[in-house]
Amino acid sequence: MRLYAKYIFPHILEYVMSSSILVDCRKDTLLEVTGEILEIGFGTGMNLPYYPENVRRITGVDININMHSKAEKRLKSSPIKVDYYPVTAESLPFSDHTFDTVVSTFTLCSINDIHRALSEIVRVLKLKGRFFFAEHGLSPDYQVQKWQHRLNPINRVLSCGCNLNRNIKELVESCDLKILKLDQFYLEKTPKIFGYMYKGMAIINLS
Protein backbone atom coordinates (compact mmCIF):
# COMPACT_ATOMS: atom_id res chain seq x y z
CA MET A 1 0.00 0.00 0.00
CA ARG A 2 2.96 2.34 0.48
CA LEU A 3 3.71 2.26 -3.24
CA TYR A 4 0.02 2.82 -4.00
CA ALA A 5 -0.14 5.79 -1.61
CA LYS A 6 3.08 7.28 -2.94
CA TYR A 7 2.82 6.79 -6.70
CA ILE A 8 -0.76 5.94 -7.67
CA PHE A 9 -3.19 7.60 -5.26
CA PRO A 10 -1.90 11.18 -5.82
CA HIS A 11 -2.86 10.83 -9.51
CA ILE A 12 -6.30 9.44 -8.63
CA LEU A 13 -6.91 12.24 -6.13
CA GLU A 14 -5.78 14.88 -8.62
CA TYR A 15 -8.26 13.56 -11.18
CA VAL A 16 -11.20 13.35 -8.76
CA MET A 17 -10.55 16.70 -7.09
CA SER A 18 -10.16 18.45 -10.45
CA SER A 19 -13.85 17.92 -11.20
CA SER A 20 -15.71 21.01 -12.35
CA ILE A 21 -18.47 20.09 -9.88
CA LEU A 22 -16.14 21.11 -7.03
CA VAL A 23 -15.09 24.47 -8.47
CA ASP A 24 -18.07 26.39 -7.06
CA CYS A 25 -17.42 24.90 -3.62
CA ARG A 26 -13.84 26.10 -3.71
CA LYS A 27 -14.76 29.58 -4.98
CA ASP A 28 -17.49 30.09 -2.39
CA THR A 29 -15.30 28.82 0.45
CA LEU A 30 -12.43 31.17 -0.39
CA LEU A 31 -14.48 34.24 -1.26
CA GLU A 32 -14.01 36.03 2.08
CA VAL A 33 -10.57 34.86 3.21
CA THR A 34 -8.29 37.66 4.43
CA GLY A 35 -5.10 38.41 6.33
CA GLU A 36 -2.64 35.72 7.34
CA ILE A 37 -3.98 32.51 5.80
CA LEU A 38 -3.30 28.87 6.66
CA GLU A 39 -4.53 26.11 4.35
CA ILE A 40 -4.85 22.66 5.92
CA GLY A 41 -4.22 19.89 3.39
CA PHE A 42 -2.62 22.02 0.67
CA GLY A 43 -2.28 18.95 -1.53
CA THR A 44 -1.63 19.75 -5.19
CA GLY A 45 -2.63 23.40 -4.83
CA MET A 46 -6.08 23.12 -6.35
CA ASN A 47 -7.37 26.09 -4.37
CA LEU A 48 -4.73 28.49 -5.68
CA PRO A 49 -6.72 29.80 -8.70
CA TYR A 50 -9.71 30.61 -6.49
CA TYR A 51 -8.19 32.79 -3.80
CA PRO A 52 -9.22 36.47 -3.96
CA GLU A 53 -6.97 38.70 -6.06
CA ASN A 54 -5.65 40.54 -3.01
CA VAL A 55 -4.18 37.35 -1.52
CA ARG A 56 -0.47 37.22 -2.25
CA ARG A 57 0.84 34.80 0.39
CA ILE A 58 -0.49 31.76 2.22
CA THR A 59 0.90 29.05 4.47
CA GLY A 60 0.11 25.50 3.42
CA VAL A 61 0.52 22.25 5.34
CA ASP A 62 0.28 18.70 4.03
CA ILE A 63 2.01 15.58 5.32
CA ASN A 64 2.07 13.94 1.86
CA ILE A 65 5.09 15.47 0.12
CA ASN A 66 4.20 13.57 -3.05
CA MET A 67 1.09 15.72 -3.33
CA HIS A 68 3.17 18.88 -3.07
CA SER A 69 5.50 17.77 -5.84
CA LYS A 70 2.46 17.67 -8.16
CA ALA A 71 1.63 21.27 -7.21
CA GLU A 72 4.70 22.73 -8.92
CA LYS A 73 2.90 23.75 -12.12
CA ARG A 74 0.16 25.58 -10.20
CA LEU A 75 2.72 27.25 -7.94
CA LYS A 76 4.68 28.57 -10.93
CA SER A 77 1.58 30.02 -12.59
CA SER A 78 0.13 31.57 -9.43
CA PRO A 79 0.93 35.06 -8.08
CA ILE A 80 0.51 33.64 -4.57
CA LYS A 81 3.62 32.76 -2.60
CA VAL A 82 3.15 29.54 -0.61
CA ASP A 83 5.14 28.78 2.52
CA TYR A 84 4.86 24.98 2.60
CA TYR A 85 5.27 22.78 5.66
CA PRO A 86 5.25 18.95 5.33
CA VAL A 87 3.56 18.39 8.69
CA THR A 88 0.34 16.91 10.04
CA ALA A 89 -2.64 19.03 10.98
CA GLU A 90 -2.50 17.42 14.43
CA SER A 91 0.85 19.10 15.21
CA LEU A 92 1.03 22.52 13.61
CA PRO A 93 4.44 24.24 14.05
CA PHE A 94 3.00 27.72 14.57
CA SER A 95 2.57 29.97 17.58
CA ASP A 96 -0.81 30.53 19.21
CA HIS A 97 -3.10 33.05 17.51
CA THR A 98 -1.00 33.37 14.33
CA PHE A 99 -3.61 33.30 11.55
CA ASP A 100 -6.59 35.46 10.61
CA THR A 101 -7.99 32.67 8.44
CA VAL A 102 -7.71 28.88 8.32
CA VAL A 103 -9.01 27.02 5.25
CA SER A 104 -9.82 23.33 4.84
CA THR A 105 -11.31 21.84 1.68
CA PHE A 106 -11.85 18.09 1.30
CA THR A 107 -9.30 17.39 4.04
CA LEU A 108 -11.03 16.76 7.37
CA CYS A 109 -12.26 13.40 6.07
CA SER A 110 -8.76 11.91 6.08
CA ILE A 111 -7.07 13.34 9.18
CA ASN A 112 -6.37 10.56 11.68
CA ASP A 113 -6.99 12.46 14.91
CA ILE A 114 -9.63 14.91 13.78
CA HIS A 115 -10.35 16.32 17.24
CA ARG A 116 -6.69 17.12 17.82
CA ALA A 117 -6.43 18.74 14.38
CA LEU A 118 -9.46 20.94 15.01
CA SER A 119 -8.05 21.89 18.41
CA GLU A 120 -4.83 22.91 16.66
CA ILE A 121 -6.84 25.04 14.24
CA VAL A 122 -8.45 26.80 17.19
CA ARG A 123 -5.03 27.31 18.80
CA VAL A 124 -3.40 28.96 15.78
CA LEU A 125 -6.41 31.13 14.92
CA LYS A 126 -6.45 34.68 16.17
CA LEU A 127 -9.25 35.28 18.67
CA LYS A 128 -11.35 36.98 15.99
CA GLY A 129 -10.12 34.68 13.22
CA ARG A 130 -12.32 32.58 10.94
CA PHE A 131 -12.26 28.95 9.85
CA PHE A 132 -13.63 28.29 6.36
CA PHE A 133 -14.38 24.71 5.33
CA ALA A 134 -15.88 22.67 2.50
CA GLU A 135 -15.98 18.97 3.32
CA HIS A 136 -17.90 15.86 2.33
CA GLY A 137 -19.31 13.69 5.09
CA LEU A 138 -22.20 11.92 6.75
CA SER A 139 -25.57 12.27 5.05
CA PRO A 140 -28.69 12.97 7.16
CA ASP A 141 -30.58 10.31 5.15
CA TYR A 142 -30.67 6.93 6.89
CA GLN A 143 -30.42 4.83 3.73
CA VAL A 144 -27.39 6.80 2.54
CA GLN A 145 -25.82 6.67 6.02
CA LYS A 146 -26.21 2.91 6.08
CA TRP A 147 -24.12 2.50 2.96
CA GLN A 148 -21.61 5.11 4.09
CA HIS A 149 -20.98 3.09 7.25
CA ARG A 150 -20.83 -0.21 5.35
CA LEU A 151 -18.41 1.01 2.70
CA ASN A 152 -16.24 3.19 4.93
CA PRO A 153 -13.62 0.49 5.76
CA ILE A 154 -13.09 -0.23 2.06
CA ASN A 155 -13.03 3.45 1.16
CA ARG A 156 -10.43 4.16 3.86
CA VAL A 157 -8.08 1.63 2.27
CA LEU A 158 -8.62 2.69 -1.35
CA SER A 159 -8.58 6.43 -0.55
CA CYS A 160 -5.66 6.42 1.89
CA GLY A 161 -7.65 7.21 5.01
CA CYS A 162 -10.66 9.11 3.64
CA ASN A 163 -13.80 8.59 5.75
CA LEU A 164 -17.27 8.72 4.23
CA ASN A 165 -19.16 8.98 7.51
CA ARG A 166 -17.84 11.93 9.50
CA ASN A 167 -20.43 14.42 10.71
CA ILE A 168 -18.47 17.57 9.96
CA LYS A 169 -20.90 19.91 11.71
CA GLU A 170 -20.76 17.97 14.97
CA LEU A 171 -16.97 17.61 14.80
CA VAL A 172 -16.39 21.32 14.21
CA GLU A 173 -18.75 22.31 17.00
CA SER A 174 -17.14 19.84 19.42
CA CYS A 175 -13.81 21.71 19.37
CA ASP A 176 -14.48 25.22 20.70
CA LEU A 177 -15.67 26.47 17.33
CA LYS A 178 -18.99 28.17 16.65
CA ILE A 179 -20.45 27.82 13.17
CA LEU A 180 -21.88 31.09 11.83
CA LYS A 181 -22.62 29.96 8.27
CA LEU A 182 -23.37 26.45 7.04
CA ASP A 183 -24.76 25.02 3.80
CA GLN A 184 -25.48 21.29 3.63
CA PHE A 185 -26.33 19.69 0.28
CA TYR A 186 -25.62 16.89 -2.17
CA LEU A 187 -23.20 17.52 -4.99
CA GLU A 188 -24.71 17.17 -8.43
CA LYS A 189 -23.77 14.18 -10.57
CA THR A 190 -22.13 12.48 -7.59
CA PRO A 191 -23.16 9.28 -5.77
CA LYS A 192 -24.84 10.33 -2.54
CA ILE A 193 -22.51 8.30 -0.34
CA PHE A 194 -19.60 10.42 -1.58
CA GLY A 195 -21.35 13.71 -2.26
CA TYR A 196 -22.99 15.07 0.89
CA MET A 197 -21.36 18.44 1.58
CA TYR A 198 -20.81 20.72 4.55
CA LYS A 199 -19.69 24.20 3.48
CA GLY A 200 -19.38 26.95 6.05
CA MET A 201 -17.51 29.32 8.31
CA ALA A 202 -16.81 29.11 12.04
CA ILE A 203 -15.19 31.29 14.67
CA ILE A 204 -13.66 30.54 18.05
CA ASN A 205 -16.38 30.04 20.63
CA LEU A 206 -15.47 32.53 23.35
CA SER A 207 -18.61 32.02 25.43
N, C-alpha and C positions, 0 to 999 in steps of 0.2 A: 504493500500500500504506500510505502514511502516514495517509490518511483512514480506511482500514480499521482500522489499528491504534489510531487515536485514538477513532473514533466507533462502530465496529461490534464489534470484537473484545472490548472490555470487557464488553459485554452478553452475548456468547456465553460468555465465561469465567465470568461471574456465574451464568449458567444451569447450566452444566456442573458447576461447583464447589459449587453449592447442593444437589446430589444427596444424598438421605438415605443413600445407600450410603457416603458419605464421612464421615458424622457420627461413627461409631464410631472411625474412624481419628483424627479430630481430638481426640475426647475422650480416647482412650488416650494419644495423644502428649503432651497437655498436663497429664495427671493429676498429675505429680510436679514441675512447674516451680515454682521458688522464687526469691526474692531479686530482684536486678536482672535484668530480662528483656529480651532483644533478639529481635525477630521479623524474620527475613529474608523479604522478599516479602510485606509486610503486605497488599497488594492492597486488596480491598474490605472487609477486616475480618471475614472469615468465621470466624476463630478466636475472636473476642471472647466469644461466648456460652459457650465451653467452657473458659475459663481457670478455675482453682480460685477459690473465693469469696474467699480471702484476698489475691488479686492485685488491686491497686488502681492500678498504674501499669506500663506497658511502653513500650519504645522500638521503633518500627517503621520499617523502611526499605523503599522501593520506588521505582524510577526512573520508573515510569509514573504521573504525577500524575493522569491521567484515571481510574485505578483508585481512587485515594484520594478523589476527588470523589464516587464512588459509595458510599463508606463512611460518609458523613455520617449517615445514618439509624441505622446500627449504633452509631456513636460517641455519638450523642445518647441512645440507650437503654441504653448500657452504663455501669456504675459505674467502669469502668477508664479512667484518663486515659492517652492515647496521645501520646507525643512523636514526631512524624512527621518523617522526613528523606527528601527526594526524591533519594536517591543510589543508586549501584550497590553491590552486595554486594562487588564487587572493590576498592572504595576506601571503606572505612568510616571516618567522621570521628570516631572515638572513640579514647581512649587505650588503651594495652596493659592487659590484665587488668581490664577495666571490669565485665564481666557475669558473674553467677553461672550464667545460663542463656541459651543461644541456641536459637531454635526455627526450623525450616524445614518448611513443609508445601506440597507440590506446587509447589516453586520451583526446586530444583536442576536440574530438567530444562531450564530456559530461560535460565540464566545463561551468558553468552558464555564467559568465562574461568573455568571451574568450579574449577580448581586454585587460582587466585589467590583466589577467593571463599572457598574452604575454608581457605586459609592465613590470610585475614583473620579468619575465625571463630575459629581457634585463637589468633590474636593478641589479640583482644578478650576472650576467655574468661579468667576467673580460673584460676589453676593447678589448682584443684579444681572448676572449673566443669563443666557438662554441656551437651552438644549433643543436642537431641531432634529427630528428623526423621521425616517420613512422606512418601515420594516414590514415584512410579511409575518404572519403568525396564526394563532389559533382562531378559527372561525367560530361565530356564535351559534351556528347551525349544527344541531346534534349529529345529523347524518354525515356532515363533512368532518366534524370533530372526530367521529368514530374512525374514519379512514386516516385522518391525520395521525391519530395515536397508533393505529395498526402499522402504518407505513414508516413511522418515524425512525425506528431502528435501522431499516434498510437505507432510508434517505441519509441518515447520519454517516453511514459508511461510504455511500456513493458520492456524497457532497462534502466530504471532509469535515464533518461536525455540524452541518446545518440541521437545525431542528424545525419541524413543521408546526409544532404544537405549543409554542410559547405565547402566553397572553401578554403582549407587549404593554398594554395599558396597565395591567396589574403590576407588572415588574417595574415599570418606571415609577409608579406611585408608591411602591414599597421601599424606595430608596431616597427618601427626603426630597423628592421632586414633586412639584405640583403642575399638572397639565392644564394649560390655559386654552390651547386649541387642539382639537383632535378630529380627524376625518377617518372613518372606518368604512371600507368598501371592498368589493371584489374587482380585481383587475380584469379588463376585457380580454377575451381570447386566451384565457389562462385557466387551466384546471383549478377548480375551487380549492383543492387541498393545498395548492402552492400559492394561490393568488389572493388570499385575504390580507388586506393592507391596513396598517395603522400609520397615519401621517399626521404629525403634530408638533407642538412646541411646549416645552415645560420650563419652569424656573425652579430655583431652590425654594423649598418650603420652609419659610422662616417662622411659621406660627408654632 
